[in-house]
Amino acid sequence: MTVIARRLAGHLARGLVMVLVVTSISFVIIRNIPGDPIAARYEKLIEQGMSPEQAERATAVLYGFMPKGNLWQQYLDYMSGLFRLDLGESLMTPGAQVTDVLFEATKWTVLPVLVGTLLSFLIGIMMGVYAAIKRSGRLGDILAVSGSLLHGIPQYVLALLLGALFTTLIPILPSGGTADIMFEPGFNLGYIGSLIEHAALPVLTYALASYGGWILAMKSSVVTVLGDDFILAAELRGMKRSIVFRYIARNAILPLFTILALSLGLLFGGAIFIERIFNYPGLGLMLIDSITNRDFALMGGAFLLITIAIIVANIVADMLYTVIDPRVRSGEEAGR
């Protein structure tokens, strides 16, 4: 088995254990919330005229496990449903499966998070290289200060500022939703343009909120690489400035690829504030609504999905670094 395959197998095994641990903790927390909402739902159905057996089955459909019996039996029922991808039904959307509601919300989170993060990453690393090379000049100072300022502003403050600017002071962008209702959903210019228009503020917020971190990280990495012996040797051999620049960028950017993968996973949880401010119906807004409406089946599914996203991001980050940096592979093979 190759080094990469062995590392991947180990990460997948640890990831599965982490998913089971987080799911178990979420189950116990939900079952011990003051007031026992599951028992309250069961009793309410009985008051509405259902027999105990009917109320038990109806509650099991909603929460994914049988509301009667000891905690261990309920846990086994819940995990059995989880392995069948049956997380119960959503209380906020009667008759809709939690998995369907999660899929619908996640697709609206993925695009802004992905576009905003990648945009900030590309611009941030380019500006970070210039900030490091020109660090003794005015351009370097301006870039470093811009990165520090944006890095220090919380995401929700930045979202509020952008919302106030572009929806109130200069009302050129919509303040909520995913598209105008006047356009028929489908592959047509009007609908696609409306999607882009409504996603502009969340994407801009993600990009600006992440830009400061990327430029500062890249600047620090480039400054470290500038002191390496191979850069001095390249300059002494009379290599062109552009070639030396590529050497610097390629070696400095390696650590940032792992941070990029981790950022994509963490932003699924961090999208809560941005989506709430812009009323953008993604995973973060859905999680807030599920907590407000005590939709515990949907809440547990959202926590599970965010956990899986973070674990997958960690695996991708580690595997990506192993693939793009041959020194990691050679070091592991030498240690065998």
SVG drawing of the C-alpha trace seen along z (x, -y; Angstrom):
<svg xmlns="http://www.w3.org/2000/svg" viewBox="-59 -56 85 58">
<polyline fill="none" stroke="black" stroke-width="0.4" points="0.0,0.0 1.4,-3.4 2.0,-6.2 -1.0,-8.2 -3.4,-5.3 -2.3,-4.3 -2.7,-7.9 -6.2,-8.1 -7.3,-4.9 -6.2,-6.1 -7.9,-9.5 -11.2,-7.8 -11.2,-5.5 -10.6,-8.4 -13.2,-10.5 -15.8,-7.8 -15.1,-7.6 -15.4,-11.4 -18.7,-11.4 -20.1,-8.7 -18.8,-10.5 -20.3,-13.9 -23.6,-12.2 -23.8,-10.5 -23.1,-13.7 -25.8,-15.5 -28.3,-12.8 -27.7,-12.9 -27.9,-16.7 -31.1,-16.8 -32.6,-14.0 -31.7,-16.0 -32.9,-19.4 -35.0,-20.8 -38.7,-20.1 -38.0,-16.9 -39.5,-18.1 -39.8,-14.6 -42.0,-13.6 -44.0,-16.8 -44.6,-16.0 -45.7,-12.5 -48.1,-13.7 -49.5,-16.4 -50.3,-13.8 -52.1,-11.7 -54.1,-14.8 -55.1,-15.2 -56.7,-11.8 -54.0,-9.4 -53.5,-6.1 -50.2,-5.6 -49.0,-3.3 -49.9,-5.8 -48.3,-8.7 -45.2,-6.6 -44.8,-5.9 -45.5,-9.5 -42.9,-10.8 -40.4,-8.2 -40.9,-9.4 -40.3,-13.0 -37.2,-12.5 -35.7,-9.4 -36.0,-7.1 -38.7,-5.6 -39.7,-8.0 -40.4,-5.2 -38.0,-2.8 -34.6,-3.5 -32.0,-5.9 -29.8,-3.1 -32.7,-1.6 -33.6,-5.0 -30.0,-5.6 -29.8,-2.3 -33.0,-3.1 -31.6,-6.5 -28.2,-5.2 -30.0,-2.5 -31.9,-5.2 -28.7,-7.2 -27.0,-4.3 -30.1,-4.2 -29.8,-8.0 -33.1,-8.4 -32.9,-11.4 -36.6,-11.7 -39.0,-14.5 -38.6,-18.2 -41.1,-20.0 -40.7,-23.3 -41.5,-21.6 -44.2,-19.0 -43.8,-15.8 -40.3,-16.7 -37.4,-14.5 -34.5,-16.1 -32.0,-14.9 -34.0,-16.6 -34.2,-19.9 -30.5,-19.7 -29.7,-19.2 -31.8,-22.1 -30.2,-24.5 -26.6,-23.3 -26.7,-23.9 -27.3,-27.6 -24.3,-27.7 -21.8,-25.9 -21.7,-28.4 -21.1,-31.6 -18.7,-29.9 -16.7,-28.4 -16.6,-31.4 -15.9,-33.9 -13.1,-31.8 -11.4,-31.0 -11.6,-34.6 -10.1,-35.9 -7.4,-33.2 -6.3,-34.0 -6.2,-37.8 -4.8,-37.4 -1.8,-35.3 -0.9,-37.6 -1.1,-40.7 0.8,-38.8 3.7,-38.1 3.9,-41.8 3.5,-42.9 6.5,-40.7 8.8,-41.7 7.9,-45.4 7.7,-45.4 10.2,-48.2 8.2,-50.5 4.8,-52.3 3.0,-49.6 4.0,-46.9 2.8,-49.0 -0.5,-49.8 -1.2,-46.1 -0.1,-45.0 -2.4,-47.6 -5.4,-46.7 -4.9,-43.0 -4.6,-43.8 -7.7,-46.0 -9.9,-43.5 -8.6,-40.6 -9.6,-42.4 -13.2,-43.0 -15.6,-40.3 -17.6,-38.7 -21.0,-39.9 -19.8,-43.5 -18.5,-43.4 -21.8,-41.9 -23.8,-44.7 -21.6,-47.4 -21.8,-46.0 -25.6,-45.5 -26.1,-49.0 -23.9,-50.4 -25.3,-48.4 -28.9,-48.0 -29.7,-51.3 -27.2,-54.0 -26.5,-52.9 -29.4,-50.5 -28.0,-48.5 -28.2,-45.0 -31.1,-43.0 -31.2,-42.5 -32.4,-38.9 -33.5,-35.7 -31.8,-33.8 -33.6,-35.2 -36.5,-37.4 -39.9,-35.7 -40.6,-37.3 -38.0,-34.9 -38.8,-31.3 -36.3,-29.0 -34.1,-27.3 -31.2,-27.8 -32.1,-31.3 -30.3,-34.6 -32.9,-36.4 -32.9,-33.8 -29.1,-33.3 -28.5,-37.0 -30.9,-37.3 -29.0,-34.4 -25.7,-36.2 -27.2,-39.5 -28.7,-38.0 -25.5,-36.1 -23.2,-39.1 -23.3,-40.4 -22.7,-37.0 -19.8,-36.3 -18.3,-39.8 -18.5,-39.3 -16.8,-35.9 -14.1,-37.3 -13.3,-40.4 -13.5,-38.6 -11.0,-36.0 -8.7,-38.3 -6.9,-39.9 -5.9,-36.5 -4.6,-35.3 -2.5,-38.3 -0.9,-38.3 -0.3,-34.5 1.2,-34.7 3.4,-37.7 4.8,-35.8 5.4,-32.7 7.2,-34.6 9.4,-36.5 10.4,-33.1 11.2,-31.7 13.2,-34.8 15.8,-33.8 16.2,-30.2 19.5,-29.2 18.0,-28.2 16.7,-31.7 20.2,-33.2 21.7,-30.5 19.3,-31.3 20.1,-35.0 23.8,-34.4 23.5,-32.2 21.9,-35.2 18.4,-33.8 15.8,-36.1 13.7,-38.0 10.5,-36.4 11.9,-32.8 13.1,-33.7 9.6,-35.1 8.0,-31.8 10.3,-29.9 9.4,-32.1 5.6,-31.9 5.6,-28.1 7.4,-27.3 5.6,-29.9 2.1,-28.9 2.4,-25.2 1.3,-25.7 -1.6,-27.9 -3.2,-25.1 -3.9,-23.2 -5.4,-26.3 -7.6,-26.8 -9.1,-23.3 -9.7,-23.8 -11.3,-27.2 -13.9,-25.7 -15.0,-23.2 -15.1,-25.7 -17.1,-28.3 -20.1,-25.9 -20.5,-26.6 -19.4,-30.3 -22.1,-31.0 -24.7,-31.4 -24.1,-35.1 -23.7,-36.1 -26.8,-34.2 -28.9,-35.5 -28.0,-39.1 -28.7,-38.8 -31.6,-36.4 -29.9,-34.0 -31.6,-30.5 -28.5,-28.4 -27.4,-25.9 -26.6,-28.6 -30.0,-30.3 -31.7,-26.9 -29.7,-26.0 -30.9,-29.2 -34.5,-28.5 -34.3,-24.9 -33.1,-26.1 -35.8,-28.8 -38.5,-26.4 -37.2,-23.5 -36.9,-21.3 -34.5,-18.9 -34.3,-16.4 -33.2,-19.1 -30.9,-20.6 -29.2,-17.3 -28.9,-16.8 -27.3,-20.2 -24.8,-19.6 -23.9,-16.2 -23.5,-17.8 -21.2,-20.6 -19.2,-18.0 -18.7,-15.9 -17.7,-19.0 -15.0,-19.9 -13.7,-16.3 -13.6,-16.0 -11.8,-19.4 -9.2,-18.1 -8.7,-14.9 -8.4,-16.9 -6.0,-19.4 -3.7,-16.6 -3.9,-14.6 -3.4,-17.7 -0.2,-18.6 1.1,-15.1 0.4,-15.2 1.8,-18.7 4.8,-18.6 7.1,-15.6 9.2,-16.2 6.4,-14.9 6.2,-11.6 9.9,-11.2 10.2,-11.8 7.6,-9.2 9.0,-6.6 12.5,-7.2 11.0,-6.6 9.5,-3.2"/>
</svg>
